[in-house]
Amino acid sequence: MLITTLAWIVLGLPLAGALLLSLWPGEPDRNLSRVIGVGTVALGFVLTTIVFFDLLSRTPSHRHATNALWQWINVDGLHIDLAVLVDPLSVMMMLIITGVGSLIVWYSTEYMAEDRDYRRFFAEMNFFVFSMLLLVLAANFFFLIVGWAFVGLASYLLIGYYYEKPSAVAAAKKAFVINVIGDAGLVLAAFLIAKTFGSLDYAQVFATAPTRLGGGSFTAEMICLLLFVGCAAKSAQIPLHTWLPDAMEGPTPVSALIHAATMVTAGVYLVVRCNVLFHLAPYASDYVAITGAVTLLVAASIAIVQEDIKRVLAWSTVSQIGYMMVAAGLGLYSQAMFHLLMHAFFKALLFLTAGVVIHALSGEQSLNRMGGLHRLLKFASFAMLIGCLAISGIPPFSGFFSKDEILSTAMAAGPLGVVCAVAGIIGAAMTAFYMFRMYFRAFGGPQREGGYHPHPHMSGLAMAIPVGVLAVLATIGGFLQVPWGRQLVTDWLAPAIPDQSSVEASATVEWLTSLASVSVAAVAIGIAWWLFGAGPERRLKYAHTLAGLRHVLLEQWLFDDAYESVIIQPGRDLGDAAIRTAEPDLTQGIVTAAAGFSMAGARGLHRVQGGLVRTYAFALIAGAAIVGLVVVLAR
């Protein structure tokens, strides 16, 4: 079929780009690196658009196709094909990855223009895009895990891109280790799925799950909990969230790609893809929702005190993914995907605009050395304002429609839904406050004393155009699904995400929830303006208020300290003890004993093999005599 052929081509393009740039002899011309790096992703977006319109022209029941290149594994009845699944869910993810991804890669051509490893950067970015496409196109859990692992490897390479910085290397290792923990959960879930269903193929597993598992069975709960371990690590949900803010050590376009279009959305995608399984595991689903609600509040509280502009956005990503997990845990799968789509628009916009500021200030990221930038960077100021309004859920920007759809529907999803919706409304207030704290401190007020150079250098079209496109999408994107009109996202996803929850909020609940979330966000923006915009000196006046809580928030609720005390340091102590005791007595003793045995054997052989002919002749005659004696006695 045409759509599956195009899907294979879309998957292969960034892989070809990564291989071509990696294996190119010598250092290619930078224009060639740009053409390959941007062109493969952009062409993938064009082909994905063709696939989208092809599916759109079909009836909903025919909007899916699977294509296998060959059978990869056939062991004891377990068949695993190298196959792609093209359906509304995978195509939606492909559009995000290639569409937003191509804008980010294009932006990178100017942002990274002075970097010495230009070719390596685009090779790794292409590999990242390929890995994420493999993850979402996989037709079975086996190749999902392969893509999942490749995404972890790509993030390790890009987070540690500045490998000469110890902090970047440490951040890359931290991201890799935490994601490997998630990978272990995913692999264990796959083993349990294979044992239960005799297959790892999505179609067979999901079709037989209701009869093989049954609702609320122990096996269903275990499979979904193990799957969520992988989701929590990849999407930075508590307690596996601490790697994501440290990932800001990578270049800003990398941060945008990880946060907006690829890696952190993978966990949400997997929960939604496995909606049949999670529908059969109510306790696991409740745990997903509770984890999302806790994460969105904890991450938002940490973002309030951050001084690094990229770390504010990093913690906001953790919080926003929490909203998606709340929706997915409550069975509101299309709402989760709608917010994922809108988040791709406004989060990419926010990161790329922050990159414009950082680029203009020659690498400066601290809000303490910013201020008054509106007069100097008007375009960036306008774009950042749109992004802040969108993520804060202010109408008519995109975040208003997606976030409020989650909150209003959650209100109708039972007691847990009400609790999660209240947490989401509180989170909306915190989001508006910390985002406009960042905005007013960077763009409002006077220039900070001792801050940046008074004449920052402006960005060119390669950075400005992607920012402008994303600003438009963050402004109007929400109208794809409006409460009073046709819900295009839900209709599109319906063949891949059946309405498992049957939850629908009344018009009264929708309006009241929207009024509450917008009101608290508006009040929070007003407070942020009063503290950081109208009177910047007030920030210093209240800086030491609740100093203890502020310290805890700066230390990120002490999660890293707890891991250091409970896991990392005991591991070091155990290793040190092993070096002092087990190493010399056991490990080294075994090696020494083996060496001694070999040397003793060699000395014995040395006496026999002395090189004297008369000794060899005597041994030959003696041996023959012994053999003859044995033969005679045997008769």
TADA-V484102 format. One line per field, one symbol per residue. psi: psi as a letter, one per 20 degrees, with the letter a starting at -180 (. if undefined). A space follows every 50 residues. Layout:
psi = ???
This chain:
psi = qghhghgggghhghgggggghhjppaorqhhghgggggghgghhgghhhg gghghhirqhijlqqpppgrpgpnoliopoqnqqoorhghhghgggghfh ghgghghhhghjhjqhlgghghghghhgggghhgghipjrhghghghghh gggghgghhkgmiiphhggggghgggghhhghhgggghghghgghgijqj pgggghhighhhgqpjqgggggghghhhggghghjlqpjliihghhiihr qghggggghgiegiihgggggghkhgghhimhggghhgggggggghgghh hhhhjqiphhhghghhggghhgghhgghhjjmghhghghgghhhghhggg ghghhgggghkljpiphikaqjihhhmgghggghgggghghikpqkrghg ggghhgghhhhjkaghggghgghhgghgghghghghggghhghrarpppj crpimqqrqahhhgghggghhghhgihhihnqhjapnhggggighhnqnh hkppqrhggggggggghhghggghggggghhighnhhhghhjhjplhggg ggghjlkkghgghghhggghgggggghhhhfhghhfghgggggggggghg gghghhhgmijphhgggghgggghggghgggghh.
